[in-house]
Amino acid sequence: MVLENLLELTSALAEDRKVESVIELVLQATMKLTKADGCSLYTLDTLGQHLHRASSMYNGPVGIMPIGERIPIYRPDFSPNLQEPATLAVSTGATVNINHIEHAVGYDFARIHEDDKLGGTVTQSLVIVPLTVQRDRSIGILQIVNPRNGAGTPAALSPDTLKAVAGFATHVALRLWNGRLVEENTRLKRQFDRYLADLPKQRRKQKPLPLLKKPQDLVGDSPPIERAISLIGKAAASDIPVLLRGETGTGKEMMASFIHTSSPRVDKAFVVQNCAALPEALLESELFGHVKGAFTGAATNKQGLAHEAHNGTLFLDEIGDMPLALQAKVLRLLQEGEVRRVGATKTEYVDVRIVGATNANLEEKIEAGEFRKDLYYRLNVFPINIPPLRERPSDIPALIDHFLKRASAKANKPVPVVAADALEALMCWSYPGNVRELKNILERARLMADEGYPIELRHLPPELAGAGDDTRMSQMMSRIPDGDLKSIVGQYEALVIEAKMREANWNKSNAARNLKVSRRTIIEKLNRYNIHRPSS
Ligand SMILES: Nc1ncnc2c1ncn2[C@@H]1O[C@H](COP(=O)(O)OP(=O)(O)OP(=O)(O)O)[C@@H](O)[C@H]1O
């Protein structure tokens, strides 16, 4: 019979029947098995403060048995009431199995007597089995009143019957526990959905990051430059060191100043030092200062640029050319803000943000023992590459416009126009000196051209003026790659497509229009040559 009941309970669980019907099945099975007068199931509330009567079953008529009866777990002084048999079972996980409550010592049966009074029952034997999940976690109790032995008299349960009842209790415990987990899961899901729905509002409430304001004299919106600018935006707000890498004249100093003006240090000094410009001893004194008498000519104490840059930014240009011995001092400045003047015994501390720039290959310098690895790792936390001008030809027209306007305004002269062939030559040149070279070429050309007349090809340096014919051809010839005609032409085609895509800011329709081919052709060739817009 026990087996039958257990099977019925198992299938009730498998069918995921309502918790009430599983409780009822357990109570029925228990009543049948123990031949008890009554049986109740209590559940522990989620705060663990009270046991609540969930359901009761009695043999024969009973008086009022309030369904909502609750048993406090704690006494008014907050100690657990372990004399109360139900509280004892749920708190300790122990089973209470009493033959006759009148002879049981150490218990407080006040609640049982109260129930008897209300229901008109007389409790003699009492069994309380904890509902246990997860090995030792009790979430309620099963209470059996007056279970009967073979002779039909109320008595404690035999070990075998107790085991079977514990089996029933486990079933109901599992069903209750699953129900709680499902409930909690639903609540958490709802909470999460509310949180997700609220998220955009909260984000709107957050203070927006200060918009990165590109300085007016920083010209260029080609993708490579935009990429560098977006990295600057990411680094500017913090104090991390930045290493600007790029060829000479690409605008590294401009970018360093942009980092400073976009940072919270904007109101403090932006101090620049070219590390290749001075011999070692002078550079040390320039950067870190000296004390009076440190060397011949040191007539007074002098602060260094590191002091001057306190709370601001120190830009170390050509940092790759910094003398090796001085690199250790720069590393301490970078790590600890430590400054020691030449000839001083005392160490001072400053708060400077370091931005370095180099056009040298620092990795090769490390190999050659000319650059400290530790300084490199410290500096290279946030490297930003400033692309050479030949990799961003779409910036050239705006730069021409900018430099001509600026130089003309300074000289109080009208801005000259640029003739078509001169413009083409300017667009085709490879600019080994980058933006600085373009600026110098234009300043010279403006002076060469007669006032009120356009800048023509003859006003440009000869290497540029010839760039349209023999020179350009010979440059191209010297770069012809090895291979058969088809693959060489393919390589050129890929180069042209990529260059035109960059020029068109990666807009396929515009690039197709410029090359006078269909958009489909462009897409097909981009796929064939595996050309992608570089990711930022
Ligand atoms: N994007 C730009 N817009 C306007 N002017 C620029 C830009 N980039 C560079 N320049 C100008 O080009 C010149 C060279 O720039 P800068 O000195 O910043 O280059 P650099 O990379 O630091 O050079 P170097 O490595 O030789 O020190 C400067 O006159 C600068 O104003």
PDBQT file of the ligand as one rigid body, heavy atoms in Angstrom, charges set to zero:
ROOT
HETATM    1  N1  LIG A 601      45.170  67.943 -39.060  1.00  0.00    +0.000 N 
HETATM    2  C1  LIG A 601      45.834  69.096 -39.148  1.00  0.00    +0.000 A 
HETATM    3  N2  LIG A 601      45.148  70.223 -39.375  1.00  0.00    +0.000 NA
HETATM    4  C2  LIG A 601      45.792  71.404 -39.481  1.00  0.00    +0.000 A 
HETATM    5  N3  LIG A 601      47.111  71.530 -39.348  1.00  0.00    +0.000 NA
HETATM    6  C3  LIG A 601      47.833  70.439 -39.110  1.00  0.00    +0.000 A 
HETATM    7  C4  LIG A 601      47.229  69.168 -38.985  1.00  0.00    +0.000 A 
HETATM    8  N4  LIG A 601      48.179  68.250 -38.738  1.00  0.00    +0.000 NA
HETATM    9  C5  LIG A 601      49.330  68.922 -38.704  1.00  0.00    +0.000 A 
HETATM   10  N5  LIG A 601      49.139  70.231 -38.933  1.00  0.00    +0.000 N 
HETATM   11  C6  LIG A 601      50.161  71.254 -38.977  1.00  0.00    +0.000 C 
HETATM   12  O1  LIG A 601      51.320  70.632 -39.496  1.00  0.00    +0.000 OA
HETATM   13  C7  LIG A 601      52.460  71.049 -38.799  1.00  0.00    +0.000 C 
HETATM   14  C8  LIG A 601      53.140  69.853 -38.177  1.00  0.00    +0.000 C 
HETATM   15  O2  LIG A 601      52.321  69.350 -37.128  1.00  0.00    +0.000 OA
HETATM   16  P1  LIG A 601      52.919  68.792 -35.757  1.00  0.00    +0.000 P 
HETATM   17  O3  LIG A 601      54.089  69.615 -35.332  1.00  0.00    +0.000 OA
HETATM   18  O4  LIG A 601      51.807  68.638 -34.834  1.00  0.00    +0.000 OA
HETATM   19  O5  LIG A 601      53.443  67.393 -36.284  1.00  0.00    +0.000 OA
HETATM   20  P2  LIG A 601      54.318  66.320 -35.520  1.00  0.00    +0.000 P 
HETATM   21  O6  LIG A 601      53.785  65.013 -35.926  1.00  0.00    +0.000 OA
HETATM   22  O7  LIG A 601      54.358  66.638 -34.077  1.00  0.00    +0.000 OA
HETATM   23  O8  LIG A 601      55.742  66.521 -36.163  1.00  0.00    +0.000 OA
HETATM   24  P3  LIG A 601      57.153  66.030 -35.614  1.00  0.00    +0.000 P 
HETATM   25  O9  LIG A 601      57.116  64.541 -35.520  1.00  0.00    +0.000 OA
HETATM   26  O10 LIG A 601      58.090  66.482 -36.668  1.00  0.00    +0.000 OA
HETATM   27  O11 LIG A 601      57.335  66.692 -34.303  1.00  0.00    +0.000 OA
HETATM   28  C9  LIG A 601      51.994  72.047 -37.777  1.00  0.00    +0.000 C 
HETATM   29  O12 LIG A 601      52.147  73.339 -38.322  1.00  0.00    +0.000 OA
HETATM   30  C10 LIG A 601      50.537  71.763 -37.608  1.00  0.00    +0.000 C 
HETATM   31  O13 LIG A 601      49.845  72.917 -37.286  1.00  0.00    +0.000 OA
ENDROOT
TORSDOF 0
